[in-house]
Amino acid sequence: MISLICFEEELVIPKEEAIKLNLKYQTDSRIGYHENKLKKLISYNIYEEDCIKKDGKYYKDEAAVEKDDSLNNYYLYKKYTGDIEYVTIEQDNHLVDLNLFAPKCKHKFYLKESIASQEPTINNIQTILGTIEEKSTALEFLVDKIKDSTFNSKTSVHVGGGLITTYNDLLLKEDTCTDDLQNDLNNGWRIIAVCIQADQRRPDYVLGRFNPQLKVAEKPNADR
């Protein structure tokens, strides 16, 4: 979506950030600190460092000292002396691709006008592909996490999920054919583990089910 945006105020931000946001900027502006915030100076603003300080007051020059014509703190700024290159961003009328701009911008802004793109741009496609890649990565991580929690690598046996906590009746099927196993599944049994044996043609199965009529005292062992 192509949008015309305006910021709540004129910005002073690092040049690197302005380039990342693809905003028009000015590099020749005077900037300084006023009320602990970095701002752009206008014509009547002046740096404290360029003034004469006397008795806690700031004067523009010696003539102002003689007249006791001190400067109001409103006009005074402190110079920025850091290594980061700052630039100024005008408050109004910036044309941006909102889909790319909004996730990156940390400054308050509002939409003036917007036009939905009729055809996907290269940037939009890249954004969509990036989102798909993030979702795919998250899905792969979830699958791996589930795999790690439901498979015992030491015994090469799958471990049942949360449903296993409802089973109160167990059955061991040794060297069992699939037809026999299917009959048990039809009767409500569910596979808890498949145990491959080295010396037999078919695997053993541990089955489980919830039996509401089961009396624990009457069945101390699993069925076979």
Helices and strands as residue ranges (DSSP letters): E 2-7, E 11-14, H 15-21, E 31-34, E 37-40, E 46-47, G 48-50, E 52-54, E 57-59, H 62-66, G 73-75, E 76-79, E 86-89, E 94-97, H 98-104, E 109-115, H 122-150, E 151-152, E 157-158, G 162-166, E 169-173, H 178-186, E 190-195, E 204-209, G 216-218
